[in-house]
Amino acid sequence: MTYEYANRLVAEGCDVSILFMNDCCIKKYKVPQFIKTNIVNQMTKIELKWFNLDSRIKKVSTLERNYEKKLANLDVCVATAAETVDTVFYDIKARKKVYYILDYEDWKTDSSYVQKTFALGMENIVISTLLKKLLINIRRYHPFLFLCGCWD
């Protein structure tokens, strides 16, 4: 979904960057960190084989030195998973911050953390009426509902 929307935004003339959260990549290999960082940063730049991502989209790795500066002064920054919310909320400077909620993502963390991500104050967008009802129950807040290209 993220890549498809990125392609659509760049087709509309928007300047689009995707931040790849690579901090945990290849941790299991016993290789010096600077080598891992170089490998992961190069892999981030390689074109995807399974999706035709527009070449105008900038791909940035969290392992790049000063990645935050590459993403400075954004109009909008969108978190697309629970583990990306803190980086978007605390580290990236943007006029508007959005959490595009695709699921109740408690498989890598606990429920209290997931609920905290909903309550940070970002604009929440959900993709199902079930998620909308869940956020209303948790936050007493009505998120935007986005279904099949239509806003609620």
Backbone as CSV, one residue per row, in Angstrom:
resi,resn,N_x,N_y,N_z,CA_x,CA_y,CA_z,C_x,C_y,C_z
1,MET,0.823,-1.191,0.000,0.000,0.000,0.000,0.869,1.258,0.000
2,THR,1.905,1.246,0.827,2.759,2.429,0.949,3.393,2.781,-0.385
3,TYR,3.923,1.786,-1.078,4.585,2.049,-2.359,3.581,2.544,-3.407
4,GLU,2.407,1.966,-3.405,1.382,2.394,-4.371,0.996,3.856,-4.140
5,TYR,0.774,4.221,-2.873,0.424,5.612,-2.584,1.590,6.545,-2.862
6,ALA,2.799,6.098,-2.613,3.979,6.913,-2.933,4.037,7.180,-4.439
7,ASN,3.803,6.164,-5.245,3.782,6.344,-6.704,2.699,7.334,-7.124
8,ARG,1.529,7.216,-6.529,0.428,8.122,-6.887,0.736,9.564,-6.492
9,LEU,1.347,9.751,-5.333,1.697,11.106,-4.889,2.758,11.731,-5.790
10,VAL,3.766,10.967,-6.172,4.809,11.515,-7.033,4.243,11.800,-8.434
11,ALA,3.289,11.004,-8.878,2.634,11.257,-10.169,1.845,12.561,-10.150
12,GLU,1.370,12.958,-8.959,0.633,14.213,-8.791,1.560,15.413,-8.598
13,GLY,2.875,15.161,-8.623,3.828,16.255,-8.513,4.406,16.471,-7.123
14,CYS,4.115,15.568,-6.201,4.650,15.696,-4.838,6.085,15.187,-4.785
15,ASP,6.852,15.767,-3.889,8.207,15.311,-3.607,8.080,14.235,-2.537
16,VAL,8.433,12.982,-2.859,8.179,11.853,-1.971,9.487,11.164,-1.590
17,SER,9.622,10.881,-0.305,10.736,10.088,0.219,10.151,8.968,1.062
18,ILE,10.824,7.831,1.063,10.442,6.717,1.927,11.616,6.439,2.849
19,LEU,11.342,6.419,4.153,12.363,6.115,5.142,12.276,4.633,5.485
20,PHE,13.364,3.923,5.254,13.445,2.506,5.577,14.070,2.353,6.962
21,MET,13.347,1.725,7.859,13.785,1.550,9.239,14.734,0.344,9.295
22,ASN,15.987,0.573,8.982,16.965,-0.505,8.822,17.811,-0.771,10.057
23,ASP,17.458,-0.223,11.183,18.288,-0.359,12.384,18.519,-1.821,12.793
24,CYS,17.584,-2.686,12.513,17.696,-4.078,12.958,18.177,-5.032,11.863
25,CYS,18.466,-4.506,10.685,18.886,-5.368,9.574,20.211,-6.055,9.866
26,ILE,20.295,-7.234,9.401,21.482,-8.105,9.468,22.204,-8.067,10.818
27,LYS,21.457,-7.976,11.891,22.047,-7.998,13.237,22.671,-9.348,13.571
28,LYS,22.105,-10.405,13.020,22.580,-11.737,13.401,23.959,-12.062,12.832
29,TYR,24.424,-11.309,11.857,25.733,-11.570,11.270,26.839,-10.881,12.063
30,LYS,27.904,-11.591,12.308,29.020,-11.055,13.090,29.992,-10.352,12.153
31,VAL,29.606,-9.155,11.770,30.381,-8.315,10.864,30.453,-6.939,11.515
32,PRO,31.569,-6.222,11.374,31.639,-4.878,11.960,30.471,-3.997,11.509
33,GLN,30.002,-3.134,12.421,28.832,-2.294,12.163,28.995,-1.418,10.925
34,PHE,30.189,-0.861,10.689,30.357,0.024,9.540,30.175,-0.735,8.227
35,ILE,30.516,-2.017,8.210,30.301,-2.824,6.997,28.811,-3.091,6.825
36,LYS,28.133,-3.463,7.919,26.681,-3.680,7.860,25.975,-2.419,7.366
37,THR,26.376,-1.278,7.916,25.750,-0.011,7.537,25.923,0.256,6.052
38,ASN,27.107,0.065,5.533,27.343,0.289,4.103,26.524,-0.661,3.240
39,ILE,26.479,-1.929,3.622,25.705,-2.917,2.859,24.227,-2.547,2.858
40,VAL,23.686,-2.275,4.046,22.251,-1.966,4.160,21.909,-0.683,3.405
41,ASN,22.740,0.345,3.501,22.469,1.595,2.788,22.474,1.383,1.274
42,GLN,23.372,0.551,0.773,23.401,0.257,-0.660,22.184,-0.570,-1.066
43,MET,21.805,-1.526,-0.231,20.625,-2.352,-0.532,19.358,-1.501,-0.564
44,THR,19.301,-0.481,0.269,18.139,0.405,0.287,17.979,1.115,-1.050
45,LYS,19.080,1.447,-1.692,19.043,2.191,-2.958,18.693,1.307,-4.159
46,ILE,18.882,-0.014,-4.030,18.618,-0.930,-5.143,17.124,-0.933,-5.453
47,GLU,16.824,-0.976,-6.733,15.421,-0.995,-7.159,14.739,-2.297,-6.736
48,LEU,13.505,-2.174,-6.320,12.720,-3.340,-5.924,12.447,-4.219,-7.139
49,LYS,12.458,-5.501,-6.954,12.148,-6.439,-8.043,10.660,-6.744,-8.109
50,TRP,9.986,-6.677,-6.969,8.607,-7.120,-6.886,7.584,-5.982,-7.018
51,PHE,8.072,-4.734,-7.119,7.161,-3.602,-7.257,7.843,-2.523,-8.086
52,ASN,7.118,-1.928,-8.994,7.663,-0.877,-9.854,7.529,0.470,-9.146
53,LEU,8.502,0.782,-8.289,8.511,2.037,-7.542,9.084,3.137,-8.428
54,ASP,8.380,4.235,-8.526,8.812,5.358,-9.353,10.219,5.801,-8.951
55,SER,11.087,5.978,-9.922,12.483,6.325,-9.652,12.641,7.723,-9.055
56,ARG,11.608,8.563,-9.124,11.681,9.898,-8.521,11.524,9.865,-7.007
57,ILE,11.100,8.735,-6.464,10.926,8.591,-5.018,12.295,8.374,-4.393
58,LYS,12.604,9.200,-3.402,13.885,9.080,-2.702,13.769,8.022,-1.611
59,LYS,14.753,7.132,-1.557,14.782,6.088,-0.538,15.895,6.431,0.453
60,VAL,15.531,6.517,1.728,16.457,6.913,2.781,16.473,5.824,3.849
61,SER,17.655,5.493,4.347,17.811,4.492,5.399,18.066,5.181,6.737
62,THR,17.521,4.609,7.801,17.794,5.145,9.137,19.256,4.957,9.525
63,LEU,19.985,4.151,8.794,21.410,3.959,9.065,22.286,5.002,8.366
64,GLU,21.699,5.800,7.485,22.473,6.857,6.827,22.812,7.938,7.846
65,ARG,24.010,8.451,7.740,24.422,9.538,8.620,23.529,10.746,8.350
66,ASN,22.991,11.344,9.388,22.146,12.541,9.297,20.894,12.331,8.438
67,TYR,20.313,11.151,8.524,19.112,10.906,7.719,17.999,11.903,8.036
68,GLU,17.952,12.381,9.283,16.909,13.338,9.670,17.012,14.620,8.855
69,LYS,18.226,15.050,8.545,18.423,16.271,7.757,17.954,16.086,6.318
70,LYS,18.065,14.876,5.797,17.578,14.597,4.442,16.058,14.697,4.375
71,LEU,15.433,14.556,5.528,13.972,14.599,5.607,13.490,15.848,6.331
72,ALA,14.289,16.888,6.311,13.941,18.118,7.035,12.884,18.926,6.287
73,ASN,12.119,19.695,7.042,11.135,20.635,6.491,10.095,19.974,5.596
74,LEU,9.565,18.864,6.032,8.528,18.172,5.272,7.173,18.824,5.526
75,ASP,6.321,18.773,4.526,4.935,19.199,4.726,4.197,18.136,5.534
76,VAL,4.343,16.879,5.096,3.643,15.771,5.747,4.601,14.598,5.884
77,CYS,4.552,13.935,7.026,5.309,12.704,7.235,4.323,11.654,7.731
78,VAL,4.370,10.467,7.134,3.397,9.422,7.423,4.091,8.206,8.024
79,ALA,3.639,7.782,9.200,4.080,6.516,9.791,3.145,5.433,9.288
80,THR,3.704,4.286,8.917,2.876,3.223,8.340,2.897,1.932,9.147
81,ALA,3.555,1.942,10.290,3.585,0.770,11.170,3.871,1.240,12.586
82,ALA,3.466,0.438,13.555,3.642,0.837,14.959,5.095,1.148,15.283
83,GLU,6.023,0.361,14.733,7.432,0.585,15.050,8.019,1.815,14.373
84,THR,7.283,2.444,13.484,7.772,3.676,12.835,7.239,4.947,13.492
85,VAL,6.259,4.806,14.361,5.585,5.976,14.929,6.530,6.853,15.750
86,ASP,7.324,6.252,16.625,8.219,7.061,17.458,9.211,7.858,16.623
87,THR,9.776,7.247,15.599,10.721,7.956,14.735,10.043,9.131,14.056
88,VAL,8.860,8.915,13.505,8.136,9.996,12.843,7.774,11.091,13.845
89,PHE,7.260,10.692,14.996,6.776,11.680,15.960,7.913,12.478,16.603
90,TYR,8.979,11.801,17.000,10.035,12.464,17.779,11.236,12.941,16.952
91,ASP,11.563,12.255,15.848,12.814,12.551,15.138,12.669,13.341,13.847
92,ILE,11.534,13.255,13.204,11.357,13.889,11.901,10.603,15.203,12.068
93,LYS,11.093,16.251,11.422,10.419,17.554,11.464,9.481,17.660,10.267
94,ALA,8.205,17.832,10.565,7.198,17.966,9.511,6.063,18.829,10.045
95,ARG,5.415,19.580,9.143,4.294,20.429,9.559,3.116,19.596,10.062
96,LYS,2.907,18.433,9.418,1.809,17.555,9.811,2.345,16.127,9.869
97,LYS,1.947,15.413,10.918,2.363,14.029,11.082,1.118,13.147,11.102
98,VAL,1.175,12.085,10.323,0.022,11.211,10.119,0.422,9.776,10.441
99,TYR,-0.483,9.048,11.066,-0.286,7.620,11.291,-1.324,6.895,10.452
100,TYR,-0.864,6.213,9.415,-1.712,5.430,8.517,-1.794,4.027,9.107
101,ILE,-2.890,3.741,9.805,-3.031,2.516,10.594,-3.676,1.428,9.738
102,LEU,-2.884,0.375,9.493,-3.341,-0.719,8.651,-3.874,-1.900,9.454
103,ASP,-3.513,-1.956,10.737,-3.926,-3.070,11.580,-3.630,-2.715,13.040
104,TYR,-4.109,-3.536,13.946,-3.748,-3.408,15.363,-2.471,-4.220,15.531
105,GLU,-1.325,-3.576,15.416,-0.030,-4.239,15.241,0.651,-4.576,16.555
106,ASP,0.133,-5.578,17.249,0.720,-5.961,18.526,1.562,-7.235,18.431
107,TRP,1.956,-7.644,17.250,2.750,-8.860,17.102,4.240,-8.643,17.383
108,LYS,4.723,-7.403,17.331,6.128,-7.127,17.663,6.268,-6.377,18.985
109,THR,5.165,-5.981,19.579,5.173,-5.201,20.815,3.902,-5.502,21.600
110,ASP,3.741,-4.895,22.746,2.545,-5.170,23.537,1.423,-4.174,23.225
111,SER,0.239,-4.512,23.675,-0.950,-3.705,23.383,-0.859,-2.292,23.940
112,SER,-0.249,-2.126,25.112,-0.163,-0.781,25.691,0.675,0.144,24.801
113,TYR,1.737,-0.379,24.191,2.544,0.440,23.278,1.731,0.808,22.034
114,VAL,1.010,-0.170,21.486,0.190,0.092,20.295,-0.825,1.186,20.607
115,GLN,-1.473,1.109,21.751,-2.458,2.119,22.118,-1.800,3.478,22.325
116,LYS,-0.571,3.502,22.843,0.174,4.754,22.997,0.429,5.396,21.627
117,THR,0.715,4.573,20.618,0.962,5.138,19.282,-0.280,5.829,18.734
118,PHE,-1.448,5.322,19.081,-2.691,5.944,18.630,-2.916,7.298,19.294
119,ALA,-2.374,7.468,20.496,-2.688,8.640,21.320,-1.622,9.733,21.297
120,LEU,-0.614,9.620,20.457,0.460,10.614,20.444,0.017,11.993,19.942
121,GLY,-1.068,12.030,19.224,-1.538,13.315,18.714,-1.330,13.486,17.220
122,MET,-0.887,12.420,16.557,-0.775,12.473,15.107,-2.180,12.335,14.517
123,GLU,-2.330,12.746,13.282,-3.605,12.536,12.585,-3.680,11.050,12.243
124,ASN,-4.678,10.348,12.772,-4.806,8.911,12.520,-5.747,8.658,11.349
125,ILE,-5.275,7.806,10.430,-6.090,7.370,9.299,-6.162,5.848,9.377
126,VAL,-7.350,5.299,9.338,-7.541,3.847,9.416,-8.147,3.334,8.109
127,ILE,-8.013,2.023,7.889,-8.477,1.454,6.622,-9.697,0.548,6.770
128,SER,-10.268,0.490,7.975,-11.456,-0.340,8.157,-12.357,0.254,9.229
129,THR,-13.624,-0.076,9.139,-14.563,0.395,10.158,-14.252,-0.247,11.503
130,LEU,-13.721,-1.471,11.504,-13.333,-2.126,12.750,-12.229,-1.332,13.453
131,LEU,-11.204,-0.898,12.717,-10.140,-0.086,13.308,-10.670,1.268,13.770
132,LYS,-11.592,1.832,13.015,-12.181,3.116,13.417,-12.898,2.972,14.755
133,LYS,-13.717,1.925,14.889,-14.430,1.692,16.149,-13.454,1.454,17.294
134,LEU,-12.375,0.725,17.024,-11.370,0.456,18.048,-10.728,1.750,18.543
135,LEU,-10.357,2.629,17.634,-9.753,3.893,18.039,-10.734,4.778,18.789
136,ILE,-11.980,4.751,18.386,-12.997,5.528,19.106,-13.113,5.010,20.540
137,ASN,-13.090,3.685,20.715,-13.173,3.095,22.055,-11.934,3.391,22.889
138,ILE,-10.770,3.347,22.278,-9.517,3.562,23.008,-9.306,5.039,23.316
139,ARG,-9.510,5.893,22.316,-9.136,7.310,22.444,-10.310,8.255,22.597
140,ARG,-11.516,7.770,22.357,-12.675,8.673,22.290,-12.425,9.734,21.219
141,TYR,-11.857,9.286,20.135,-11.418,10.152,19.037,-11.865,9.507,17.737
142,HIS,-12.322,10.297,16.803,-12.788,9.778,15.521,-11.711,9.953,14.461
143,PRO,-11.014,8.858,14.097,-9.995,8.955,13.055,-10.641,9.044,11.682
144,PHE,-9.876,9.453,10.689,-10.354,9.402,9.316,-10.420,7.950,8.889
145,LEU,-11.455,7.598,8.148,-11.592,6.250,7.602,-11.346,6.337,6.108
146,PHE,-10.449,5.517,5.603,-10.099,5.491,4.190,-10.357,4.096,3.657
147,LEU,-11.413,3.955,2.838,-11.778,2.659,2.278,-11.735,2.715,0.752
148,CYS,-10.959,1.839,0.160,-10.907,1.684,-1.302,-10.835,3.015,-2.027
149,GLY,-10.001,3.889,-1.565,-9.814,5.183,-2.248,-10.868,6.224,-1.921
150,CYS,-11.741,5.958,-0.944,-12.791,6.923,-0.587,-12.630,7.337,0.871
151,TRP,-12.770,8.620,1.132,-12.718,9.117,2.506,-14.076,8.999,3.132
152,ASP,-14.119,8.708,4.425,-15.366,8.630,5.183,-15.786,10.040,5.578
